[in-house]
Amino acid sequence: MNNPAAGPALAQAETETKAQPETDRAARYKRARQDWDERFSFHAQAAQKWRRLGLGGVMVGLFGIGYGLWVDGQSEFKPFIVKVDELGQSETIRNVETISEWPKQMVKRDLSDFVNWTRSVPADREVMVSNFRRVFTFLTAGDPAETMVKEIGRSPTLSPFRIAETRTRSVEIISVNFVGGSSWLVEWRETTRARGNGKVLEISKYKGTYVLQKAKRLSEEIITYNPLGMRVEHFDIQKLN
């Protein structure tokens, strides 16, 4: 005999039976996701941490480079005069700021070297190249003297590299005297010889007026050959005979 109340109960039981697998699948998925997060979240957090550290290292490196460039732009060399007595003991140590404060003996020595390097034509090409490199430690880009030296180097008749193909030229400094202001007068004798046999071709006397200033910025290379930081701003040369 059929029970009228059994129909709805049976339908409800069937519905619950069908919903049970879906609920179990959702629960299993949730547990699996929790297990994944527990096992691998540490690695994700560690990777994120290392990315932050890497970015921080790059920022610190860029800051260091920028600071180094700034310090290099601000640094400068200042020449100091050290005077010693007959026993080699230092008597005075002071920083020089103007040309007039430089000892005349040192100015005469460095200016004589400058004239010798610009005017002499040695037989050895490497020596001549070295001389010109030293000359530019006394020059500043944009000054008349720098332009004039470059023009001499490019001249087909005045360039020491062209002259050295057939002749050599030695320089003998006669005198170096202070004129006034920032100007110095140098007199010298040049002896030109044939490259092949060394025969004297010409002996000439010259004088030149050199305007000196203090170099605006010095470097280790400049200090090596130009310890005073002397800058030749302009010069004018005349042949006397």
C-alpha positions in Angstrom: 0.0 0.0 0.0 1.5 3.3 -1.0 2.1 6.0 1.6 1.1 9.4 0.3 3.7 11.2 2.5 6.5 9.1 1.2 6.7 11.0 -2.1 8.0 14.4 -0.9 10.4 12.7 1.6 11.9 10.6 -1.2 12.3 13.6 -3.5 14.0 15.5 -0.7 16.4 12.6 -0.1 17.3 12.4 -3.7 18.0 16.1 -3.9 20.3 15.9 -0.8 22.1 12.9 -2.3 22.8 14.9 -5.5 24.0 18.0 -3.7 26.4 16.0 -1.4 29.1 15.3 -4.1 29.1 19.0 -5.1 29.7 20.0 -1.5 32.5 17.5 -1.1 34.2 18.8 -4.3 34.1 22.4 -3.0 35.5 21.3 0.3 38.3 19.3 -1.3 39.2 22.3 -3.6 39.2 24.6 -0.5 41.5 22.3 1.4 43.8 21.9 -1.6 44.1 25.7 -2.0 44.9 26.1 1.7 47.6 23.4 1.4 49.1 25.2 -1.7 49.1 28.5 0.1 50.7 27.0 3.2 53.4 25.2 1.1 54.3 27.8 -1.5 53.3 31.2 -0.1 56.7 31.3 1.7 58.5 31.0 -1.6 56.4 33.8 -3.1 57.1 36.0 -0.1 60.8 35.3 -0.3 60.9 36.1 -4.0 59.1 39.4 -3.3 61.6 40.2 -0.5 64.6 39.5 -2.8 63.0 41.7 -5.5 62.8 44.6 -3.0 66.3 44.0 -1.8 67.6 44.0 -5.4 65.8 47.2 -6.2 67.2 48.8 -3.0 70.7 47.7 -4.1 70.3 49.3 -7.5 69.1 52.6 -5.9 72.1 52.6 -3.5 74.4 51.9 -6.4 73.0 54.8 -8.5 73.2 57.1 -5.5 76.9 56.1 -4.9 77.8 56.8 -8.6 76.0 60.1 -8.5 77.7 61.1 -5.3 81.1 60.1 -6.7 80.6 62.2 -9.8 79.5 65.2 -7.7 82.6 64.9 -5.5 84.8 64.6 -8.5 83.3 67.8 -9.9 83.8 69.6 -6.6 87.4 68.4 -5.9 90.4 70.4 -6.8 94.1 70.5 -6.4 95.8 73.4 -4.8 99.5 74.0 -5.2 101.6 74.6 -2.0 105.0 76.2 -1.9 107.5 74.5 0.4 110.7 76.3 1.1 113.6 74.5 2.6 116.9 75.7 4.1 120.4 74.5 3.3 119.9 71.4 5.5 116.7 70.4 3.7 114.4 71.4 6.6 111.1 73.1 5.6 110.9 76.8 6.4 107.5 77.8 5.0 104.5 76.0 3.7 101.7 78.1 2.2 99.0 77.9 -0.4 99.4 80.2 -3.4 96.4 81.9 -4.9 97.9 84.3 -7.5 100.7 84.4 -10.0 102.5 87.1 -8.0 102.8 84.8 -5.1 104.7 82.1 -7.0 108.5 82.0 -6.5 110.1 83.5 -9.6 112.6 80.6 -9.8 109.7 78.1 -10.2 107.9 80.3 -12.8 111.1 80.6 -14.8 111.7 76.9 -14.7 108.1 75.9 -15.7 107.9 78.6 -18.4 111.3 77.6 -19.8 110.0 74.0 -20.1 106.9 75.2 -21.8 108.9 77.2 -24.4 111.3 74.3 -24.9 108.5 71.8 -25.4 106.6 74.0 -27.9 109.7 75.1 -30.0 112.1 72.1 -30.0 112.0 69.5 -32.7 113.7 66.3 -31.5 114.8 63.5 -33.8 112.7 61.0 -31.8 109.0 61.2 -32.7 107.9 59.7 -29.4 109.8 62.4 -27.5 108.0 65.0 -29.5 104.6 63.5 -28.9 105.4 63.4 -25.2 106.5 67.1 -25.3 103.2 68.1 -26.9 101.2 66.1 -24.3 103.1 68.1 -21.6 102.4 71.4 -23.4 98.7 70.9 -23.1 98.9 70.6 -19.3 99.6 74.4 -19.4 96.7 75.1 -21.7 93.0 75.6 -21.2 90.4 74.9 -23.9 89.1 78.0 -25.4 92.1 80.2 -24.5 94.0 81.9 -27.4 97.2 80.1 -26.5 95.4 76.7 -26.9 94.1 77.7 -30.3 97.5 78.9 -31.4 99.3 75.7 -30.4 96.7 73.6 -32.3 97.1 75.8 -35.4 100.9 75.4 -35.2 100.4 71.6 -35.0 98.2 71.6 -38.1 100.4 74.0 -40.2 102.2 72.4 -43.1 105.2 74.7 -42.6 105.3 75.3 -38.8 104.3 71.9 -37.5 107.2 70.3 -35.7 106.1 66.9 -37.0 106.5 68.2 -40.6 109.8 69.9 -39.8 111.1 66.7 -38.2 111.0 65.0 -41.6 114.1 66.9 -42.7 115.4 68.9 -39.8 115.9 68.9 -36.0 115.7 72.0 -33.7 117.2 72.5 -30.3 116.3 75.4 -27.9 118.5 77.2 -25.5 116.8 79.5 -23.0 118.7 82.8 -22.6 116.5 84.6 -20.1 113.1 84.7 -18.4 112.0 87.9 -16.9 108.8 89.3 -15.2 107.4 92.2 -17.2 104.4 93.2 -15.1 100.9 92.2 -14.3 100.6 88.6 -15.6 103.2 88.9 -18.4 106.6 87.3 -18.7 109.3 87.8 -21.3 111.3 84.9 -22.5 114.3 85.0 -24.9 115.9 81.9 -26.4 118.2 80.7 -29.2 117.2 78.0 -31.7 119.7 75.9 -33.6 118.3 74.1 -36.7 120.3 71.1 -38.1 119.9 68.8 -41.1 118.4 65.5 -40.1 120.7 63.4 -42.3 124.2 64.7 -41.3 123.5 67.1 -38.4 124.9 70.1 -40.3 123.9 73.5 -38.8 121.4 75.2 -41.1 120.4 78.2 -39.1 120.9 79.8 -35.7 118.1 82.2 -34.8 117.2 84.3 -31.7 113.6 84.8 -30.5 111.7 86.5 -27.8 108.2 85.8 -26.6 105.7 87.5 -24.3 103.6 85.0 -22.3 100.5 85.9 -20.3 100.1 83.6 -17.3 97.1 82.8 -15.2 96.2 80.3 -12.5 94.5 77.1 -13.8 90.8 77.0 -12.9 90.9 73.2 -12.4 93.8 70.9 -11.9 94.2 67.1 -12.2 96.9 64.6 -11.2 98.3 64.6 -14.8 98.6 68.4 -14.8 100.2 68.5 -11.4 102.8 66.0 -12.7 104.2 68.4 -15.3 102.8 71.7 -14.1 103.0 71.6 -10.3 102.1 75.3 -9.9 98.9 75.0 -11.9 100.2 77.7 -14.3 98.0 78.4 -17.3 99.5 80.0 -20.4 96.6 82.2 -21.6 98.2 84.0 -24.5 101.6 84.3 -26.1 103.3 86.4 -28.9 106.6 85.3 -30.5 109.0 87.5 -32.5 112.1 86.5 -34.4 115.0 88.8 -33.6 117.5 87.9 -36.3 
